[in-house]
Amino acid sequence: MPTSPPTAEPGRPPTGPAAALPEGFGVALDPGTSLWSGDRVATGGSPWKVVRMGAAAVPLLAELRAAGRRGVVFHSPLGRALARQLLDHGFARPVPAPASGPYDVTVVVPAYGRPDELERTLRAVRGLPAIVVDDASPDPEPLRRVARTYGARLVRHEANQGPGAARDTGLRLVRTAFTAFVDSDCRPEPGWLDVLMPYFADPKVAVVAPRVVPDAADGRLLARYEAARSALDMGPKPALVRPGAKLGFVPSATLLVRNAALGAPAFDADLRLGEDVDFIWRTADLGWHVRYQPEARVVHTPRLDPKAWAKRRHEYGTSAPDLESRHPGRLVPARPSVWNLATLGLLTYGRPVSAAASVAATTYLLRRSLKGTSDDWKLSSAIVAKGVTADAAALGHALRREWWPLGLTCLAASPRSRLARAASAAMLAPIALEWVTRRPAMDPLRYTALRLMEDVSYGSGVTASAWRARTLAPLLPHIRTPFAERKKPAR
């Protein structure tokens, strides 16, 4: 299968004065940002990092910390430059000035059959110019009737080409500055553009994604599970979306995009699945910002037939080899540190003193790169604790998904093996935490069973497609060495 990206590169984001934030554009510290050593060191960002701050930034950071969620509008050149840097690294989130329509937006809807769903979508975006791309539906007439009823322009592919190609077909017909890609099973809630459009006041923002939530009208077990954990729902926290960040991608079910940032074509038509991940990663790699803003909500129709639901998760996993070939190393299932592996191994086999020694050694090595901060021991200890916990969770995640045969074996062998019990704990503890924090409308046993079924379905797609592609890349971990953890913090 071809592995080349779309032929035309998207435009590069502005730099220098052209990238400056407009007057009145506020910023607030991201909730994941922590300040240390009298605000001279920050941890957090997208991806997570440790950064030393200059002395001139300290009073401005103190002002941001005091302002909390409401944020600060900086008027001085230094303040605006700091705001730009904090946004670029994910240490701050934007607080743009409110806006109201009309907006220069065209809606593009890729469709394949399901005229009833298309009608609900077009009703939700009524008042905006809309282009429906029929991706070779077997019976095109119902889609034509719906598009005609709502005044949407309809174009048709004679052969099915996939959702990415359908979006690009619509994009070529757009004459507005912005495009909203909305799948035909999605309905944006009123006011969605009022929430999303203000973020484009930042000239480096290329994409803003809303929160996509399932229709909760159905009371069946799978519907209740979807309401708590939909594959399209990226959660309640806004984020800067980047490869390697806590939120590494957003689905293309609904995306609002700046057309000047897009290539031609924007999506890789060779990808039938994972085209949204590829699109987001390529856009972020060029330096554009992709933002997730859950205050804007879109309702979608979930698949509630158990076989169809599991099959779709399996299909998502089959995109792994194609994405790996385009973005080498980004789909590594786990990246544990050798020090953290040693610590976890010692704890597993009942050696708490040796595990403590391993933690102490790791903390000492890390402290050397943080020397000069007033609380370097405290900061180093916090980073090491975070790393051990994160690596344990990542290994459990991989055992549920990419390494699912080994994970299921560990669950079965846990009564007889200390190692299997530790692996099972790493697999199940995050699910238990999810159940406690999300409080789904079901008991923990059924939630755990569905969660494992979802992960195994996805993981089986990864393993099956990796076998067909004759590659182990999406299945192999990357072990980080001590030297990788001793890098000096960025400035």
N, C-alpha and C positions, 0 to 999 in steps of 0.2 A: 504494500500500500504506500502511496506517496507520503513523504514526511515533510515536504516543504511547506512553509507558512504561506498565507495569502501573498500574492505577487506584489501588491503595492503597500509600502510601509505607511502606517498612520502618521499624521503630523506629529512633530515633536512638541512637547509642552514648552511654554514660554520660559525664558530665563532672565535674570537680571531685573531691571526695572519693570519689564513687562509682566513679571510673575508676582509683583507686589500686590498685597491684598488691598481692596478698595477701602476708601474711608468709610467708617461705620461698621466694618466687618469685625466681629468679636471672636475671641478664642477663650476656651476654658481648659484647665488641666484635665487630661483624660483620667477617668477613675482608676485605670491601671498604672498610673504614674506615681512613683514614690520619690520623695526628696529626702536626701541625707546630707549630713555634714554641713548644716547651716545652709541648705539649698545649693551647695556647690556640686553635688552629685545627684543625678536622676537615674532611676531604673524604670524600665517599661518600654513603650514604643512598639512599633510594628515594622519588622520583627523586634522581639524583646532584646534590649541591650542596656549597657551601663555607659553613661555619658557624664563627663566632667563639664561643668558650667563655668564660664568666665565670671570674674568678679562683677562686671557691669550688669550681668543678667540677674544677680541675686535679688535686688530689690523688686525687679519686675516679676520674678517667680514668686516672691512673697505676696505680691499684689494678686497674682493669679490664685495662689493657694487660699488667700482670704476671701476671694470672690466666689469660690465654689462653682456650682453648676451654671450660675448666671453669666459667668465669664467677664472679660475685660475687653474694651475697645481701646487699643493703644494708638496714640496720635503722634508720638515722637518717632523719628526715623529708627532709633535703636529698638523701641518697643515693637514696631511693625516688622523689623528684621527678625527679632526674636520670635514673634508670632509665626512668621513664615517658616523658620527653622523647626519650631516645635510641631507645626502641622506636617511638615515634610517628613519628620521622623516618627510621627505618631504619638508624641508626648502630649499633644493637645488635640482637642476636637473643635471644629468650627461652631461658632454661634452667629450665623448670618442674620442680617436684618430681614424682617418679614417681607413678603411680597405677595401680590395678588395678580390674577390674570387680567386680560388674556395672555397666553403664552405662545411662543413661536414653535409649536410642537406638532408633529404628525405621528399618528399611531400606526404601527405596522403589526399586523396580526398574521402569523403563519397558521394555516389551517389544513386539516386533513379530516374530512367528514365532520361529524358531530355538529350539525347546523344549530341544534338547540343551544349548545354551549357557546357557539359563535354569537348567537343572538344575545345571550346574556352579557357577553364581553362587549359587544358594540353598544348595547344599552348603557353599560357602565361608563363608556368613554364618549358618549353622545356629546356633541358640541365641538369636538376636535376633528380635523380632517383625518380620515382613516383609510388605509390601504390593506386589503385582505389578499393574501397570496395563497391560492388553492394549490396545494402540493400534490396535484394529480389524484384528487379524490375519485373513487370509482363512479360516484353519481354527483356530478358538479352542480346540478340544477338547484338543489336545496340551498347550497351556499350562495349561489347567485341571487336567489330570492331574498335571503337574509341581508346580503350586502346592499341590494337595491333598496330594501325597506329602510335601512339606516343611512342611506346616502354615502356608503363607502365605495371606494374604487376597488374593483376585483380584477386580479390578474391570475393566470393559471399556468402551472407547469404541465406540460404534456407527459412528463415522466417524473416519478417521485424522486426528489433529490435530497430530502432531509430538511430539518428545521433551520440549520445554518444557511443553506442555500436559499431557502424561502425568505428568510429575513433579509439577505443581501439583495434579492430581487426587489423586495419592497423598498429597501434603502435607496436603490438607484433611482426610484421615482420620487423621493422626498425632496421638497424644495424649501423646507424650513430649516432653521439653525439647529433644532434638536429633534431627536426621534425617540419615541417610546415604543420599545418592543414589548408587546403584550401577547402571551400565548392565548389560544382560543378557549382554554379552560380557566382563565383568570379574570377576575372582576375587581378593578381598583375601587377602593372606597372613596366617597366624596371628599374632596380637599386634598387628594394625594399630590397633585402638582404644586399646590400651595406649600406643601411641606418640602418637596424635593427640589424644586427649581431654585430657591435661594442659594443652594450650595454651589451652583454654577457661577456665582459672583466671584468665587475663587478661580482665577484663570487657569490653574493647574488641574482642576477637576474635570475628568472626562466622562465618568459614569457615576450615577447615584442609583442605588437599588433600594426598593422598599422591602418591608417584611411581608413574606408570602405565607399565609396561614390557611389551613384546610377549612372547608365548609364543615361546621360542627353540628349541622342539623341532624345527622344520622347518629343514633345512639348505640350502634353495634360496637362490639369490643374493639375491632380494628379502627373504627372511627374515633373511639376514645383514645386509643394509642396514638393515632395520627395527630389528634388535638394536642397531645403532650409532646410528641416528637415527630414532626414531619420532616422528610428529607429536604424539603424546600424552605423550611423555616430556620433562619439563621439566628434566631433568638432575640431577646429584648434589648440588647446593648448596641449602640451605634459603634462603628469601627471603621478604621482605615484598612482596606482589603489589599493584601499583598501576599505573594508566595512566601511561605515561612512564617507569616504572622499567625496570631491566634485564629483570625478569620482569613483563610487563604483564598477563598473564592466566594462568589455569590451566583445563584442560578440565573439563567436567562429567562425564566418564566415571565418576569417583568423587569425591564431595565430602562432607565432614562439616560440617553447618551448625547454628548456634544458631537455633532457630525464632523466638525473640523478635526477631531482627534482620531477619526476612524480611517482605516485603509479602505481600499477598493479591490476585492471584497473585504468586509470586516471579519467575517467568520470563515473558518476553514471548511469548505464543502466536503472534503474527504472524511471529516469526522461526523458520523451520525450520532454519536454520543460523546460527551466531554467537550463539545465545541464551545460551551460557555466557559469552562475552566481554561481552555486554551486562549480564548478571547480575553478574559480578564488578566491572565498572566502576561500575555504579549503587551497589553495596554499598560500594565504596571511596570513592565520591564523598560518601557520607553521613558518612564519618569512621570507619567500621568497619575493622578490620584483617582482611585475607585473608592467610593464611600457607600457604606451601608447605613441607612437611616430608618429604623424600625417604627418611627412615629407615623410614617405613611404605611398603610396596610393594603394588601391585595388578597382577596379570597380566591382560592382555587378549588377545583373539584378533585378530591383524592381518589385513588384506586382502592376500593374496599373489598374486592374479591381477593381472598387470601392467595390464590395461585397467581393472579395478575400482579398483586402487590409484591410477592416474593420474586416473581420473574423480573419486574422492573428494577428491583434492587440488584439482582444478578446482572442485568444489562448495564446498569451504571458501572459495575466493577469491570466489565469487559473493555472499558475505555482506557484502562491503565497502560497497556503496552504502547498504544498510539500516543498517549500523552507523554509517556516516558521517552519515546523516540524524539519527540519535539522539545521536551524540557528535561534533559537528562539529570537524574539525581533528585528531582523534586517529589517523586512519589515513593521515596524510601519509607518503608513502614515504621521504622524506629531509628533514632540516632542517639543511642545511649552513650554516656561517657564511660570509659573503662574504669574510672574511679567509682562512679555510681554503681556500675555492675558489681564491682568488688564489694562495696558496702551492702548492696542488696543480697549478694550471695552469702556473705558472712551472717547477716541477719537471718536468712533462710535456714542456715545450718546451726543456729543457736550460738553464735559467737558475738555477743553484744560488745565485749571489750575490744575485740579486733575490728568490729564495724565502727566503733567510736574512733579508733585510731585511724581508720581509713578516712573518716569524715574530717578528723583533725588535720590530716596531711593535705587533703583537698582544700580545706579552708586556708591553710598556711600558704599553699601555692597561689591561691587566688588573691590572698591579702597582699602578696608581693606586688601584684599589678595595681592594687588600689592604695599603695603606700602614699601617705601624705594627706589622706582624708582623716577627719577627726574621729570617726567611728568605723575604721576599716575592719576591725574584728567583727563588729556587729553586722556590718553590711556583708562581709564575706560569709559569715555563718548563715545569714538569711538567703543569700544566693545559692549556697550549697544545699540547704534544706529544700529550697524550691526545685533545684535540679534533681535531687534524689526522688522527690515526689513525682515530678513530671516524667522522669524516665520510667519509674514503676508504672505509671498510668499509660505511657506510650507502649510499653511492652505488653501490658494487659490488652490494650486496644488492638495491637497486632495479632495477639493470640486469638482474639475474637474474630478477626477479619482475614488478613492475608495469610496468617498461620493457623487458620481455623482447624485443620486436621490435628495439629499438635495441641491446640487449645482444648478441643473436645476430649482428647486423650487425657489431658491433665485433669479435667473435670471428673472423668470416670475414675482416674487413679488417685484422686485426692485422699480417700480414706486410708490408703496404704503408703503414700509417699509424701515426705516433708516438702520436697521440691514441687510436686504437683499441687500441694495445698497452697504454697506460696504463689504459684502461677495462677491458681484459681482465685485467690484473694485479689491479685492484681486485675484479673478479668472482671470480677463481680463487684468489687468495692465501688468503682465509678458508677455502675448501674444503680447500686443501692443509694449512692449520694444523689443521683438524678431523681430517683423516686421520692426521696425525702424533700428535695428542693422544688420539684415540679408538681408534686402531689397529683398524679394522674388519677382519673376516675376508675381505678382498678386496683386490685391487690398487688403487692410486690412480686408474688410468684408469677402471675400472668404477665406483668410488665417485664420481668426479667426474661421469661421465655420468649416473648415477642422481640425483645431487644437482641437476644442472642440469635434468633431466627433472622432478623434483619441483617446483622453483621455477617453471619455465615452466608447468607444469600449474596451479599456484596462480595465477600471474600472469595466465594466460589467463582464468581465472575472474573475476579483478578487471576486466580490460579488457572482457570480454564483458558482464558485468553493468553496468559503468559506461556502456557504449554503450546498453544497453537502458534504463537509468534516465536517460539524457541528462544525465549529470553527469561532470565531469572531476575532481571533488574528490578521489577516492581515488588519482588519478594524478599530481597536481601537487605539486612540492616546495614547501617553505616556506624561503625564504632569510632567515637571521638577519642583522641589521645589527650594526655595531660597537657601537651603543648598547645592544643587548640583552646584550652581553658585558661591559658596564661596570657592571652592577648591583652594588651593594654586597652583600657576603656577609650572609646571614641571621644573626641572633643567636639 
